[in-house]
Amino acid sequence: MGYANFLFLKEELSLIVLMIILLVYDLFGSQKSLKYFHPVACVLFLAHTLLNLLPQETTIEAFGGMYSCTPIGGVVKTILNAGTLIVLMQAYNWVNSESVLIRRGEFYLILFSSLLGMYFMISAGNFLLFFIGLETASIPMAILSAYDKYKYQSAEAGAKYILSATFASGLSLYGISLIYGTVGTLYFADITHNISGNPLQYMAFGFFIVGLFFKISLVPFHQWTPDVYEGAPTPVTAYFSVISKGSAAFVLMTLLFKVFGNFLVEWQAILYVVIIATITIANLFAIRQQNLKRFLAYSSVSQAGYIMLGVISGSAIGMSSLVYYILVYMISNLAAFGVITVIEQRTGKITLNDYNGLYATNPKLSVVMMLALFSLAGIPPFAGFFSKFFIFYAGAQQGFYVLVFIALLNTILSLYYYLLVVKAMFIQKNETPIVPFRSDAYTRISLIVCSAGIIVLGLFGNTLYELFVNMSFGV
Amino acid sequence: MEITMEYYLVISTIMFFAGIYGFITRRNLLAVLISIELILNSVDINFVAFNRFLYPDQMEGFFFTLFAIGISACETAVAIAIIINIYRNIRNIQVKNLNKLKD
């Protein structure tokens, strides 16, 4: 093995270099220079994103197949980068608030190490690397959700997350160990040929997939989601709901396609039930939420159900529509979270009733929020409509007409609760509305980027989708 | 008496399901954590037993075990740090008191 292998890990290496630079800066920077920590981190991360923007042509294999990054995996990494950058910009107020300021540098490092874990998880070619990536992604997220040290809710969210995440990875690991016992290898490429469908392998597969369902928070394994989303600091919640969920969904899909392709019929049956349960139950719960973070938690659970529609088709179209869906979902959800974050930082208000009459005092914010919610609901001119359309198309193409129909009905249901927020902002009156304020430059830029993305992807998303189609592969 | 692979597998299976049972029923956060450790350690036993008895000419299972031990140590460290933080806030670590976040 030569050290030249490391050069293939371009994206990971540049992120590690970025982390080291920030660590040194945080440790040795003078008090005066540390004022520029946030802009420097943002600019460096932007440079890292741009450096790895162009998708690679072929699958990169390194370390004897331990690391294998497909072109579409590279695209997903870029999407995650963009999302993390937006989350970073929205975190500006929170990171510089009084109780967090002293631990500011750690926030970036922990955030980036979790992102690094996701990179490895996406480009794993072996269950060992996959497992390490999964844990590197999820342990820092527990720290992040318990980051508000003096808020009890934050600690409770952290405890709930770390316990359920570890439990889930324990289940997954047990599955992996049984697969190892029956197959004798941990390399994805070798496992594929050796999976013959003996009962032990079915059991192993069951354990494994349940562990991943926990991570993506599909019903009936979603119980931790609303609690953790509510308790964690809002920028971290945004990170949870898009970056972590998006990467986990993509990884589940690649594993099902690459490793468990022989079990196609079985996992389609499992997903069929799970998707219906996820979308319906999450939608029903979302209707009665008052806390907006909790509301978005249930909305993100139901969106995860839609994302799984791309997996169940098991085709290349499904894969490309899933990646496109993740992109659009990320932009829309981050726009909504950006509004919630800035309002919570300025006024501490988070419930639905507080948003009554927001349009009268903060028209721009409420328009951005409306765009985001319309996109999440899938109303035509915006990006969300096309992502939903593509994903329904992928499902219907494989003959899942009933499933797609139920998902469509649920879209109408979800429209109801998204419109509840819009109605609160635009129509309802409020005695004590949120005071008008001017948000900081970072939040403004991130919200502008998100709204532009929602509109532009709605109008010209087709070319991007075509690009994804060319890179995707099926079972 | 020769100890075959089945003995190890029976032990690890018992550990695994005891861990799941404990995770669901224990009322103390530390006990829940211990249950999770049982699950993770049962996986380690599985890997080592499979490797030793079925595929003795390779090392993949052993390596996986080493990494799994390291990672479960990280998880425990983070979990205990968070549990201490909870203790500072509410002066106990009973699961039933983790009820601030709910519908």
Interface residues (C-beta under 8 A of the other chain):
Chain A: F127 L128 F131 I132 E135 I139 A142 I143 A146 K149 Y152 Q153 A155 E156 A157 G158 A159 K160 I162 L163 T166 F167 G170 L171 L173 Y174 I176 S177 L178 Y180 G181 G184 T185 L186 P226 D227 E230 G231 F285 R288 Q289 R294
Chain B: F16 G19 F23 L29 V32 L33 I36 I39 L40 S42 V43 N46 F47 F50 N51 L54 Y55 Q58 E60 G61 F63 F64 F67 A68 I71 S72 C74 E75 V78 A79 A81 I82 I83 N85 I86 N89 I90 L98 K100 L101 K102 D103
